[in-house]
Amino acid sequence: MITDVDGKGPTVAIKFFNNDGKLVGEGKEIIQPFGKLNLNPGKYVNNAVVNGTVHITANGNVVAEYWQFYKKNSESWKNTTAIGYLAPGYSKLVCPHFVSDKAVEAYLVLANSDGKDATVDVKFYDDNGRELGKAHELVKANGKAILKPMDYVKAQATGVAYITASNGKVTGEYWQAESAKQYQTVVPMGGL
């Protein structure tokens, strides 16, 4: 969903990239003054199933929001929404809370937003500041990388993750879902 903030009815350009940063669809739309556009990604990617990022530019101020809906009723408890980033990305991010636990789906989702390959270094610390693990990953230009804390921490823990990007900039979100408690949450990471 994309919403006009200023009441000027902006034109928005939308580009869809897969996880590897390949452009898979694009389009332009006009939003009515103070209105919103309920974006249907299938319209722009020929109804293909695509996992990746959406890049939005506009000739006015807009805000964006991503809604995730699960088709199976048994998974509908995972339905959630996330605020989109209107920024070129950051060279440093902090994930103020992560969980490393086999019973919890937890992901750091890092998206490349400036069109250049970015190498990210992630350090995972427990709640007391003790280093638990490290990651060194490539986030391709316009693509994204999904890191599971359990893959790097290798033990049950909670803590903080610090991300440093080299050669490019990234944005990030932390996703956490637990089927036993039937909840899912998404939290944007703070950046510098």
N, C-alpha and C positions, 0 to 999 in steps of 0.2 A: 504494500500500500504506500502510495506517495501522496503527500498532502501539501497544498500551497499555503505558505505561511503569510505572505504579504498581500494576498488578494489581487495579484497582477495577472493571474492566469498564465503561468510560465509554460514554455515548451520544454519537455524533458527528453533527453536522449538516454536510451537504456541499452546496455551491452551485457550479454550473458556469456560467461566463460566457464569452461569445465575446470576440474581440479588441477589439470596440467597447464592452465592458462590459455587454452585454445578458444578463440571466439567461436561460439556455436549459435549465436542469434543476436539480433539487434533491432531496434525500432525507435520511433519518435512518437510522442503523444503530447497533447495539450491538456492541461488541467484547468478546469473552470476556476475563476477567482474564488478563493477560500474553499475550493473543492478538493476532492481527493480522487486518485486513480487506483482502483482495485486491480492491480496488475495480474494478468494471467500469463505466467511464463511460457506455458505450452504454445501460446499464440506466436511467440518469437523463435521457438526452437523446433517448430514443426511437430509438436506434441511428443518429442523424444523425451525419454527419461534421462535427466542430466543432473549431476551433482556438481556444484561449483559456486561461483560468485556472481553477483549482479553489480554492475557499475552504473551509476546514475549521475548525469550532469544536467544542469538546468540553467536557464537564463533568468533565474529568480531564486528566492529562498524557498526550499522545500525540506520536509523531513520525511524519512522513510522508516518503514516498519516491516518486518518479515513475520509471516504467520506460518506455522508448521502444523499441518493436520494429518492425522493418521487415519487411513481408510478403514482399517479393521477396528471394530468396536472394542475388542479386547486390548487394543493399544491406545484408545482415545484419551486415556489419562495422561499421555505424553504430549497432547496438543499444547502448544506454547507460542509465544511471540517474542521477538527481539527488536530493539531499536537499531536502525541502520546507522552506519558511520557516514558523515559528510566531511571527510578529511582525507588528506593525502597519505596518511599513515604515520607511523612512529618508528624511531630507531630503538626505543626501549619501551617495554610493556611490563606491567605487573599483574599477575593473577592473584588477588588477595586471599583466595581460598581454593584449594583443590583437595580431592579425595583420591586415595589410591586404595582400592578395595575391590576384590573380585565380585562382590555382590552389587556394586554400583557402577553404572555406565558413566564414565567421566572422560571428557575430551577437552583439550585445548585446541581450538580451531583458529589457526593463524592464516589470514588472507593477505595476499600481496596486493597493495593498492596503488603502487606508483609505476607499474609497468616494467620494472627491472627485477631480475632474479635477486632474491634476498636469501642470505644464509642466516639462520637463526641459531643462537645458542641459548639453551634453557637450563636453568639451575633450579632444582626442586629442593626446598628446605622444609623441615618439619616445623611444628608450631613453636619450638624452642630455638629455631635458627640453625639447627644442625643440617648440613648438606646431606641429602638422601640420594640424589642421582642427577645425571646430566643428559642432555640431548643436543645433537648437532644435526640440523636438518636444512634442506633446501626448500624454499617456497618459491615456486616458479613465477615468473612475471604474470600477473593477473590471475594466478592460481591460488590454491590453498593447501595447507597441510593440516592433518588431524593427528594430534599426539595424545596418546592415552597415558596418563601418569603411571599406571600400573606397569607399563612396558619399561619404564625408566627407574622407578622407585623400587619395584619388585618386592614390595612388602605392604602390609596394611598401614596406612598413615594418613594424616591430614597436614596441610601446610600451605606454603606460599611458593609461587613459581615466578622467577624473574627471567624475562626474555630480552635478548639483545639481538638486533638485526644489523647485518653488515651488507653493504652494497645495494641496499634497497630498504623500503619501509613496509611495515605490516600493521594490520589491525588485528584484534583478537577478541574472542569470546570464550567463556568457559561454560560447557554444557554438562549437566549432571542429572541423571535419572536413576530412580531406584524402584524396581517393580514391586518389591515387598511392601513399600510404603505408598506406591502409586503416585509419584510426583516426578515432574521434570522441571528444571529451571535453567535459564540461560542468563549469564551475567557478562556485560562488556568489560574488557580489561582496560585499565587506565594506562595512558601513554604519555611519553615525553618526546 
